[in-house]
Amino acid sequence: MRSVFLVAFLIAGLTSTATEAAPFCLWRAPWGKDMAGKPDRWLNLTVVQYIDVTDTDVHIVFGGGNLGSGHDLHIQVKNRDEAQKILKELNDTAKACDRDERSS
């Protein structure tokens, strides 16, 4: 039984395309409470660790590493639907970057 599963797994791996993430994927962050009066900010989506979505805020944590080197970005929203639109935009941008990376 194990050998049948292993063979099926290997065949599936050989016939499917490799999934690779783009090494650099820019997303233009909208103005948020920590960005008032600052220039445009572009976020490299490949370094995002997690995203919290609430009714009033989209909180993106990125670039973490040793010794507390992580950063975060808060984007104020009016409601959960607006937050979901931002999340969809992030997801769509990341997918587009991955498609571009695979086609190059």
Contact map, one row per residue, 1 for C-alpha under 8 A:
11111000000000000000000000000000000000000000000000000000000000000000000000000000000000000000000000000000
11111100000000000000000000000000000000000000000000000000000000000000000000000000000000000000000000000000
11111110000000000000000000000000000000000000000000000000000000000000000000000000000000000000000000000000
11111111000000000000000000000000000000000000000000000000000000000000000000000000000000000000000000000000
11111111100000000000000000000000000000000000000000000000000000000000000000000000000000000000000000000000
01111111110000000000000000000000000000000000000000000000000000000000000000000000000000000000000000000000
00111111111000000000000000000000000000000000000000000000000000000000000000000000000000000000000000000000
00011111111100000000000000000000000000000000000000000000000000000000000000000000000000000000000000000000
00001111111110000000000000000000000000000000000000000000000000000000000000000000000000000000000000000000
00000111111111000000000000000000000000000000000000000000000000000000000000000000000000000000000000000000
00000011111111100000000000000000000000000000000000000000000000000000000000000000000000000000000000000000
00000001111111110000000000000000000000000000000000000000000000000000000000000000000000000000000000000000
00000000111111111000000000000000000000000000000000000000000000000000000000000000000000000000000000000000
00000000011111111000000000000000000000000000000000000000000000000000000000000000000000000000000000000000
00000000001111111000000000000000000000000000000000000000000000000000000000000000000000000000000000000000
00000000000111111100000000000000000000000000000000000000000000000000000000000000000000000000000000000000
00000000000011111110000000000000000000000000000000000000000000000000000000000000000000000000000000000000
00000000000000011111000000000000000000000000000000000000000000000000000000000000000000000000000000000000
00000000000000001111100000000000000000000000000000000000000000000000000000000000000000000000000000000000
00000000000000000111110000000000000000000000000000000000000000000000000000000000000000000000000001001100
00000000000000000011111000000000000000000000010000000000000000000000000000000000000000000000000011001000
00000000000000000001111110000000000000000000010000000000000000000000000000000000000000000000000011011000
00000000000000000000111110000000000000000000010000000000000000000000000000000000000000000000000000000000
00000000000000000000011111000000000000000001110000000000000000000000000000000000000000000000000010000000
00000000000000000000011111100000000000000011110000000000000000000000000000000000000000000000110010000000
00000000000000000000000111110000000000000111100000000000000000000000000000000000000000000000100000000000
00000000000000000000000011111000000000000111100000000000000000000000000000000000000000000100100000000000
00000000000000000000000001111100000000011110000000000000000000000000000000000000000000000000000000000000
00000000000000000000000000111110000000011110000000000000000000000000000000000000000000000000000000000000
00000000000000000000000000011111000000001000000000000000000000000000000000100000000000000000000000000000
00000000000000000000000000001111111100000000000000000000000000000000000000100000000000000000000000000000
00000000000000000000000000000111111100000000000000000000000000000000000011110000000000000000000000000000
00000000000000000000000000000011111100000000000000000000000000000000000001110000000000000000000000000000
00000000000000000000000000000011111100000000000000000000000000000000000011100000000000000000000000000000
00000000000000000000000000000011111111100000000000000000000000000000000000000000000000000000000000000000
00000000000000000000000000000011111111000000000000000000000000000000000000000000000000000000000000000000
00000000000000000000000000000000001111100000000000000000000000000000000000000000000000000000000000000000
00000000000000000000000000000000001111110000000000000000000000000000000000000000000000000000000000000000
00000000000000000000000000000000001011111000000000000000000000000000000000000000000000000000000000000000
00000000000000000000000000011000000001111100000000000000000000000000000000000000000000000000000000000000
00000000000000000000000000011100000000111110000000000000000000000000000000000000000000000000000000000000
00000000000000000000000001111000000000011111000000000000000000000000000000000000000000000000000000000000
00000000000000000000000011111000000000001111100000000000000000000000000000000000000000000000000000000000
00000000000000000000000111100000000000000111111100000000000000000000000000000000000000000000000000000000
00000000000000000000000111100000000000000011111100000000000000000000000000000000000000000100010000000000
00000000000000000000111110000000000000000001111100000000000000000000000000000000000000000000000000000000
00000000000000000000000000000000000000000001111110000000000001110000000000000000000000000000000000000000
00000000000000000000000000000000000000000001111111100000000111100000000000000000000000000000000000000000
00000000000000000000000000000000000000000000001111100000000111110000000000000000000000000000000000000000
00000000000000000000000000000000000000000000000111110000000111000000000000000000000000000000000000000000
00000000000000000000000000000000000000000000000111111000011110000000000000000000000000000000000000000000
00000000000000000000000000000000000000000000000001111100111100000000000000000000000000000000000000000000
00000000000000000000000000000000000000000000000000111110111000000000000000000001001100000000000000000000
00000000000000000000000000000000000000000000000000011111110000000000000000000011001000000000000000000000
00000000000000000000000000000000000000000000000000001111100000000000000000001111001000000000000000000000
00000000000000000000000000000000000000000000000000000111110000000000000000011111001000000000000000000000
00000000000000000000000000000000000000000000000000011111111000000000000001111000001000000000000000000000
00000000000000000000000000000000000000000000000000111101111100000000000001111000001001000000000000000000
00000000000000000000000000000000000000000000000000111000111110000000000111100000000000000000000000000000
00000000000000000000000000000000000000000000000111110000011111000000000111000000000000000000000000000000
00000000000000000000000000000000000000000000000111100000001111110000011110000000000000000000000000000000
00000000000000000000000000000000000000000000001111000000000111110000011100000000000000000000000000000000
00000000000000000000000000000000000000000000001110000000000011111000111000000000000000000000000000000000
00000000000000000000000000000000000000000000001010000000000011111101111000000000000000000000000000000000
00000000000000000000000000000000000000000000000000000000000000111111110000000000000000000000000000000000
00000000000000000000000000000000000000000000000000000000000000011111100000000000000000000000000000000000
00000000000000000000000000000000000000000000000000000000000000001111100000000000000000000000000000000000
00000000000000000000000000000000000000000000000000000000000000011111110000000000000000000000000000000000
00000000000000000000000000000000000000000000000000000000000000111111111000000000000000000000000000000000
00000000000000000000000000000000000000000000000000000000000011111001111100000000000000000000000000000000
00000000000000000000000000000000000000000000000000000000000011110000111110000000000000000000000000000000
00000000000000000000000000000000000000000000000000000000001111000000011111000000000000000000000000000000
00000000000000000000000000000001010000000000000000000000001110000000001111100000000000000000000000000000
00000000000000000000000000000001110000000000000000000000111100000000000111110000000000000000000000000000
00000000000000000000000000000111110000000000000000000000111000000000000011111000000000000000000000000000
00000000000000000000000000000001100000000000000000000001110000000000000001111100000000000000000000000000
00000000000000000000000000000000000000000000000000000011110000000000000000111111011000000000000000000000
00000000000000000000000000000000000000000000000000000011000000000000000000011111011000000000000000000000
00000000000000000000000000000000000000000000000000000111000000000000000000001111111000000000000000000000
00000000000000000000000000000000000000000000000000001111000000000000000000001111111100000000000000000000
00000000000000000000000000000000000000000000000000000000000000000000000000000011111110000000000000000000
00000000000000000000000000000000000000000000000000000000000000000000000000001111111111000000000000000000
00000000000000000000000000000000000000000000000000001111110000000000000000001111111111100000000000000000
00000000000000000000000000000000000000000000000000001000000000000000000000000001111111110000000000000000
00000000000000000000000000000000000000000000000000000000000000000000000000000000111111111000000000000000
00000000000000000000000000000000000000000000000000000000010000000000000000000000011111111100000000000000
00000000000000000000000000000000000000000000000000000000000000000000000000000000001111111110000000000000
00000000000000000000000000000000000000000000000000000000000000000000000000000000000111111111000000000000
00000000000000000000000000000000000000000000000000000000000000000000000000000000000011111111100000000000
00000000000000000000000000100000000000000000100000000000000000000000000000000000000001111111110000000000
00000000000000000000000000000000000000000000000000000000000000000000000000000000000000111111111000000000
00000000000000000000000000000000000000000000000000000000000000000000000000000000000000011111111100000000
00000000000000000000000011100000000000000000000000000000000000000000000000000000000000001111111110000000
00000000000000000000000010000000000000000000100000000000000000000000000000000000000000000111111111000000
00000000000000000000000000000000000000000000000000000000000000000000000000000000000000000011111111100000
00000000000000000000000000000000000000000000000000000000000000000000000000000000000000000001111111110000
00000000000000000000110110000000000000000000000000000000000000000000000000000000000000000000111111111000
00000000000000000001110000000000000000000000000000000000000000000000000000000000000000000000011111111100
00000000000000000000000000000000000000000000000000000000000000000000000000000000000000000000001111111110
00000000000000000000010000000000000000000000000000000000000000000000000000000000000000000000000111111111
00000000000000000001110000000000000000000000000000000000000000000000000000000000000000000000000011111111
00000000000000000001000000000000000000000000000000000000000000000000000000000000000000000000000001111111
00000000000000000000000000000000000000000000000000000000000000000000000000000000000000000000000000111111
00000000000000000000000000000000000000000000000000000000000000000000000000000000000000000000000000011111
